[in-house]
């Protein structure tokens, strides 16, 4: 689960971004820009991303860098879990995505579920807050906290959205190929554990 080169690249990027945000000295600014370039070069050397894409990810970030928040909706029906097939990689994931500014985590997940699956839901319970660095995700350019939120269906009809190409419910022992950038098999199993034991405490790692 740990990729040292990625940890180093992200740490260098974080330090350079903070330095660029708070430094006033022209020479310090140049040094921090060089550090940002080094972090991008590490990413280019160890991933399939080109420098233009990497600079788009890194160079557009400003201010003190913090982990990004990603919400994922856990929606069950007939003891099966809702998944959507992503157009980006043709694999399946819990509906969700980055938290948008101006929306709470609950508002974000309700919005994402509607946009990606067509279903209207209401908040039920925060099940888990997980650090992607502690789970079997592939190398990711940013540090993420993933919020898994149980929601209940109150209306709507299954339909695809701009980012999705299929919507379906799956049993725990018949999961499709998962988009592991977004969620892992062990995380889906964790959500089924909450379905069986709804009074369990929220998991935070």
Short mmCIF file of the C-alpha atoms (twelve columns), coordinates in Angstrom:
data_MODEL
# 
_entry.id   MODEL 
# 
loop_
_atom_site.group_PDB 
_atom_site.id 
_atom_site.type_symbol 
_atom_site.label_atom_id 
_atom_site.label_alt_id 
_atom_site.label_comp_id 
_atom_site.label_asym_id 
_atom_site.label_seq_id 
_atom_site.Cartn_x 
_atom_site.Cartn_y 
_atom_site.Cartn_z 
_atom_site.pdbx_PDB_model_num 
ATOM 1   C CA . UNK A 1   0.000   0.000   0.000   1 
ATOM 2   C CA . UNK A 2   2.996   2.290   0.496   1 
ATOM 3   C CA . UNK A 3   4.878   3.738   -2.500  1 
ATOM 4   C CA . UNK A 4   7.880   5.608   -1.087  1 
ATOM 5   C CA . UNK A 5   8.561   7.508   -4.310  1 
ATOM 6   C CA . UNK A 6   4.991   8.784   -4.286  1 
ATOM 7   C CA . UNK A 7   5.181   9.785   -0.621  1 
ATOM 8   C CA . UNK A 8   8.376   11.727  -1.342  1 
ATOM 9   C CA . UNK A 9   6.944   13.412  -4.437  1 
ATOM 10  C CA . UNK A 10  3.763   14.477  -2.644  1 
ATOM 11  C CA . UNK A 11  5.715   15.677  0.391   1 
ATOM 12  C CA . UNK A 12  8.056   17.752  -1.774  1 
ATOM 13  C CA . UNK A 13  5.035   19.151  -3.621  1 
ATOM 14  C CA . UNK A 14  3.295   20.024  -0.351  1 
ATOM 15  C CA . UNK A 15  6.356   21.814  1.027   1 
ATOM 16  C CA . UNK A 16  6.967   23.703  -2.216  1 
ATOM 17  C CA . UNK A 17  3.319   24.790  -2.408  1 
ATOM 18  C CA . UNK A 18  3.370   26.079  1.177   1 
ATOM 19  C CA . UNK A 19  6.660   27.869  0.494   1 
ATOM 20  C CA . UNK A 20  5.255   29.560  -2.592  1 
ATOM 21  C CA . UNK A 21  2.167   30.609  -0.644  1 
ATOM 22  C CA . UNK A 22  3.996   32.243  2.260   1 
ATOM 23  C CA . UNK A 23  7.476   33.242  1.044   1 
ATOM 24  C CA . UNK A 24  8.289   36.847  0.158   1 
ATOM 25  C CA . UNK A 25  11.986  36.490  -0.683  1 
ATOM 26  C CA . UNK A 26  12.538  36.180  -4.429  1 
ATOM 27  C CA . UNK A 27  15.333  33.622  -3.996  1 
ATOM 28  C CA . UNK A 28  13.250  31.428  -1.694  1 
ATOM 29  C CA . UNK A 29  10.421  31.555  -4.243  1 
ATOM 30  C CA . UNK A 30  12.785  30.325  -6.961  1 
ATOM 31  C CA . UNK A 31  13.940  27.470  -4.721  1 
ATOM 32  C CA . UNK A 32  10.373  26.398  -3.989  1 
ATOM 33  C CA . UNK A 33  9.549   26.499  -7.701  1 
ATOM 34  C CA . UNK A 34  12.516  24.205  -8.311  1 
ATOM 35  C CA . UNK A 35  11.272  21.808  -5.622  1 
ATOM 36  C CA . UNK A 36  7.859   21.752  -7.308  1 
ATOM 37  C CA . UNK A 37  9.557   20.906  -10.607 1 
ATOM 38  C CA . UNK A 38  11.492  18.068  -8.942  1 
ATOM 39  C CA . UNK A 39  8.284   16.604  -7.514  1 
ATOM 40  C CA . UNK A 40  6.678   16.727  -10.971 1 
ATOM 41  C CA . UNK A 41  9.711   15.019  -12.512 1 
ATOM 42  C CA . UNK A 42  9.452   12.199  -9.964  1 
ATOM 43  C CA . UNK A 43  5.778   11.739  -10.849 1 
ATOM 44  C CA . UNK A 44  6.581   11.700  -14.573 1 
ATOM 45  C CA . UNK A 45  9.353   9.104   -14.096 1 
ATOM 46  C CA . UNK A 46  7.196   6.641   -12.141 1 
ATOM 47  C CA . UNK A 47  3.745   7.054   -13.721 1 
ATOM 48  C CA . UNK A 48  2.147   7.130   -17.160 1 
ATOM 49  C CA . UNK A 49  1.283   10.817  -16.745 1 
ATOM 50  C CA . UNK A 50  2.956   13.354  -19.025 1 
ATOM 51  C CA . UNK A 51  4.496   16.550  -17.667 1 
ATOM 52  C CA . UNK A 52  1.663   18.718  -18.975 1 
ATOM 53  C CA . UNK A 53  -0.898  16.689  -17.025 1 
ATOM 54  C CA . UNK A 54  1.255   16.654  -13.899 1 
ATOM 55  C CA . UNK A 55  1.780   20.407  -14.036 1 
ATOM 56  C CA . UNK A 56  -1.976  20.779  -14.404 1 
ATOM 57  C CA . UNK A 57  -2.425  18.781  -11.219 1 
ATOM 58  C CA . UNK A 58  0.332   20.461  -9.220  1 
ATOM 59  C CA . UNK A 59  0.979   23.939  -10.592 1 
ATOM 60  C CA . UNK A 60  -2.657  25.024  -10.289 1 
ATOM 61  C CA . UNK A 61  -2.685  24.325  -6.545  1 
ATOM 62  C CA . UNK A 62  -2.120  27.317  -4.279  1 
ATOM 63  C CA . UNK A 63  -2.020  27.916  -0.541  1 
ATOM 64  C CA . UNK A 64  -1.198  25.469  2.220   1 
ATOM 65  C CA . UNK A 65  -1.854  21.950  0.938   1 
ATOM 66  C CA . UNK A 66  -4.201  19.678  2.875   1 
ATOM 67  C CA . UNK A 67  -5.737  16.252  2.087   1 
ATOM 68  C CA . UNK A 68  -8.642  16.328  -0.354  1 
ATOM 69  C CA . UNK A 69  -12.057 15.059  0.739   1 
ATOM 70  C CA . UNK A 70  -13.805 12.397  -1.360  1 
ATOM 71  C CA . UNK A 71  -17.332 11.223  -0.513  1 
ATOM 72  C CA . UNK A 72  -18.711 7.782   -1.446  1 
ATOM 73  C CA . UNK A 73  -22.340 6.787   -1.043  1 
ATOM 74  C CA . UNK A 74  -23.272 3.394   0.410   1 
ATOM 75  C CA . UNK A 75  -26.782 2.657   -0.860  1 
ATOM 76  C CA . UNK A 76  -28.387 -0.754  -0.358  1 
ATOM 77  C CA . UNK A 77  -31.432 -2.422  -1.850  1 
ATOM 78  C CA . UNK A 78  -32.457 -6.036  -1.196  1 
ATOM 79  C CA . UNK A 79  -29.089 -6.620  0.512   1 
ATOM 80  C CA . UNK A 80  -27.211 -5.480  -2.600  1 
ATOM 81  C CA . UNK A 81  -25.028 -2.391  -2.929  1 
ATOM 82  C CA . UNK A 82  -25.361 0.345   -5.544  1 
ATOM 83  C CA . UNK A 83  -22.415 0.741   -7.930  1 
ATOM 84  C CA . UNK A 84  -21.959 2.838   -11.060 1 
ATOM 85  C CA . UNK A 85  -19.669 2.079   -13.993 1 
ATOM 86  C CA . UNK A 86  -17.300 4.943   -14.672 1 
ATOM 87  C CA . UNK A 87  -16.778 6.132   -18.246 1 
ATOM 88  C CA . UNK A 88  -13.190 7.071   -17.412 1 
ATOM 89  C CA . UNK A 89  -11.938 3.523   -16.772 1 
ATOM 90  C CA . UNK A 90  -14.974 1.305   -17.539 1 
ATOM 91  C CA . UNK A 91  -14.890 -0.032  -13.959 1 
ATOM 92  C CA . UNK A 92  -17.348 0.092   -11.079 1 
ATOM 93  C CA . UNK A 93  -17.436 2.347   -8.049  1 
ATOM 94  C CA . UNK A 94  -19.639 3.637   -5.284  1 
ATOM 95  C CA . UNK A 95  -21.262 6.861   -6.504  1 
ATOM 96  C CA . UNK A 96  -19.373 9.887   -5.273  1 
ATOM 97  C CA . UNK A 97  -16.447 12.195  -5.889  1 
ATOM 98  C CA . UNK A 98  -14.580 15.234  -4.624  1 
ATOM 99  C CA . UNK A 99  -16.405 17.496  -2.210  1 
ATOM 100 C CA . UNK A 100 -17.478 20.689  -3.986  1 
ATOM 101 C CA . UNK A 101 -17.017 24.056  -2.298  1 
ATOM 102 C CA . UNK A 102 -20.252 25.353  -0.783  1 
ATOM 103 C CA . UNK A 103 -21.703 21.921  -0.027  1 
ATOM 104 C CA . UNK A 104 -21.458 19.887  3.167   1 
ATOM 105 C CA . UNK A 105 -20.260 16.253  2.954   1 
ATOM 106 C CA . UNK A 106 -23.873 15.065  3.224   1 
ATOM 107 C CA . UNK A 107 -25.074 17.481  0.542   1 
ATOM 108 C CA . UNK A 108 -22.178 16.420  -1.685  1 
ATOM 109 C CA . UNK A 109 -22.881 12.698  -1.469  1 
ATOM 110 C CA . UNK A 110 -26.629 13.168  -2.040  1 
ATOM 111 C CA . UNK A 111 -25.847 15.312  -5.102  1 
ATOM 112 C CA . UNK A 112 -23.295 12.831  -6.472  1 
ATOM 113 C CA . UNK A 113 -25.634 9.863   -6.057  1 
ATOM 114 C CA . UNK A 114 -28.386 11.705  -7.929  1 
ATOM 115 C CA . UNK A 115 -26.059 12.830  -10.740 1 
ATOM 116 C CA . UNK A 116 -24.373 9.453   -11.215 1 
ATOM 117 C CA . UNK A 117 -27.238 7.010   -10.589 1 
ATOM 118 C CA . UNK A 118 -30.513 8.951   -10.891 1 
ATOM 119 C CA . UNK A 119 -31.623 7.972   -7.378  1 
ATOM 120 C CA . UNK A 120 -32.917 10.358  -4.713  1 
ATOM 121 C CA . UNK A 121 -31.508 9.552   -1.287  1 
ATOM 122 C CA . UNK A 122 -31.386 10.873  2.263   1 
ATOM 123 C CA . UNK A 123 -28.526 10.719  4.758   1 
ATOM 124 C CA . UNK A 124 -28.512 7.761   7.145   1 
ATOM 125 C CA . UNK A 125 -25.078 7.462   8.813   1 
ATOM 126 C CA . UNK A 126 -21.383 8.230   8.401   1 
ATOM 127 C CA . UNK A 127 -19.839 4.750   8.255   1 
ATOM 128 C CA . UNK A 128 -16.125 5.427   7.810   1 
ATOM 129 C CA . UNK A 129 -13.450 8.059   7.215   1 
ATOM 130 C CA . UNK A 130 -10.437 6.363   5.625   1 
ATOM 131 C CA . UNK A 131 -6.969  7.588   4.635   1 
ATOM 132 C CA . UNK A 132 -6.106  6.339   1.124   1 
ATOM 133 C CA . UNK A 133 -2.471  5.947   2.192   1 
ATOM 134 C CA . UNK A 134 -3.541  3.140   4.545   1 
ATOM 135 C CA . UNK A 135 -5.470  1.110   1.956   1 
ATOM 136 C CA . UNK A 136 -4.748  -0.843  -1.234  1 
ATOM 137 C CA . UNK A 137 -5.370  1.957   -3.713  1 
ATOM 138 C CA . UNK A 138 -3.016  2.379   -6.688  1 
ATOM 139 C CA . UNK A 139 -0.614  5.353   -6.579  1 
ATOM 140 C CA . UNK A 140 -2.623  8.585   -6.487  1 
ATOM 141 C CA . UNK A 141 -1.304  12.116  -7.124  1 
ATOM 142 C CA . UNK A 142 -2.969  13.579  -4.032  1 
ATOM 143 C CA . UNK A 143 -3.531  12.564  -0.432  1 
ATOM 144 C CA . UNK A 144 -7.240  11.792  0.076   1 
ATOM 145 C CA . UNK A 145 -9.601  11.211  2.980   1 
ATOM 146 C CA . UNK A 146 -12.551 9.099   1.843   1 
ATOM 147 C CA . UNK A 147 -15.888 9.520   3.615   1 
ATOM 148 C CA . UNK A 148 -18.231 6.530   3.249   1 
ATOM 149 C CA . UNK A 149 -21.790 7.658   3.941   1 
ATOM 150 C CA . UNK A 150 -24.817 5.352   4.201   1 
ATOM 151 C CA . UNK A 151 -27.854 6.764   2.389   1 
ATOM 152 C CA . UNK A 152 -31.405 5.464   1.935   1 
ATOM 153 C CA . UNK A 153 -33.413 5.607   -1.301  1 
ATOM 154 C CA . UNK A 154 -36.518 7.822   -1.216  1 
ATOM 155 C CA . UNK A 155 -37.224 8.196   -4.943  1 
ATOM 156 C CA . UNK A 156 -35.864 8.522   -8.451  1 
ATOM 157 C CA . UNK A 157 -35.087 5.850   -11.026 1 
ATOM 158 C CA . UNK A 158 -31.736 4.271   -11.977 1 
ATOM 159 C CA . UNK A 159 -30.140 6.126   -14.892 1 
ATOM 160 C CA . UNK A 160 -26.637 6.999   -16.004 1 
ATOM 161 C CA . UNK A 161 -25.055 10.426  -15.763 1 
ATOM 162 C CA . UNK A 162 -22.385 12.467  -17.513 1 
ATOM 163 C CA . UNK A 163 -19.571 10.440  -15.900 1 
ATOM 164 C CA . UNK A 164 -21.264 7.029   -15.715 1 
ATOM 165 C CA . UNK A 165 -22.304 4.427   -18.290 1 
ATOM 166 C CA . UNK A 166 -24.201 1.879   -16.170 1 
ATOM 167 C CA . UNK A 167 -25.987 1.600   -12.829 1 
ATOM 168 C CA . UNK A 168 -26.645 -1.637  -10.937 1 
ATOM 169 C CA . UNK A 169 -26.911 -3.300  -7.532  1 
ATOM 170 C CA . UNK A 170 -24.507 -6.117  -6.598  1 
ATOM 171 C CA . UNK A 171 -24.332 -8.738  -3.870  1 
ATOM 172 C CA . UNK A 172 -21.144 -9.013  -1.837  1 
ATOM 173 C CA . UNK A 173 -20.042 -12.278 -3.448  1 
ATOM 174 C CA . UNK A 174 -20.697 -11.099 -7.037  1 
ATOM 175 C CA . UNK A 175 -18.886 -7.791  -7.279  1 
ATOM 176 C CA . UNK A 176 -17.800 -6.525  -10.724 1 
ATOM 177 C CA . UNK A 177 -14.326 -5.223  -11.567 1 
ATOM 178 C CA . UNK A 178 -13.836 -2.295  -9.222  1 
ATOM 179 C CA . UNK A 179 -12.264 1.088   -9.924  1 
ATOM 180 C CA . UNK A 180 -9.629  0.824   -7.202  1 
ATOM 181 C CA . UNK A 181 -8.730  4.511   -7.479  1 
ATOM 182 C CA . UNK A 182 -12.160 5.094   -5.990  1 
ATOM 183 C CA . UNK A 183 -12.841 2.069   -3.767  1 
ATOM 184 C CA . UNK A 184 -11.356 -1.314  -2.931  1 
ATOM 185 C CA . UNK A 185 -12.929 -4.731  -2.408  1 
ATOM 186 C CA . UNK A 186 -12.104 -4.631  1.306   1 
ATOM 187 C CA . UNK A 187 -13.879 -1.281  1.622   1 
ATOM 188 C CA . UNK A 188 -16.991 -2.688  -0.057  1 
ATOM 189 C CA . UNK A 189 -16.845 -5.650  2.351   1 
ATOM 190 C CA . UNK A 190 -16.621 -3.180  5.227   1 
ATOM 191 C CA . UNK A 191 -19.850 -1.554  4.033   1 
ATOM 192 C CA . UNK A 192 -21.622 -4.918  3.908   1 
ATOM 193 C CA . UNK A 193 -20.449 -5.504  7.491   1 
ATOM 194 C CA . UNK A 194 -22.250 -2.300  8.452   1 
ATOM 195 C CA . UNK A 195 -25.372 -3.578  6.675   1 
ATOM 196 C CA . UNK A 196 -25.263 -6.723  8.840   1 
ATOM 197 C CA . UNK A 197 -24.310 -4.815  12.005  1 
ATOM 198 C CA . UNK A 198 -25.884 -1.351  11.678  1 
ATOM 199 C CA . UNK A 199 -25.069 -0.294  15.246  1 
ATOM 200 C CA . UNK A 200 -21.292 -0.599  14.820  1 
ATOM 201 C CA . UNK A 201 -19.276 2.530   15.517  1 
ATOM 202 C CA . UNK A 202 -17.978 4.690   12.685  1 
ATOM 203 C CA . UNK A 203 -14.509 3.579   11.544  1 
ATOM 204 C CA . UNK A 204 -11.799 6.259   11.397  1 
ATOM 205 C CA . UNK A 205 -8.198  5.336   10.625  1 
# 
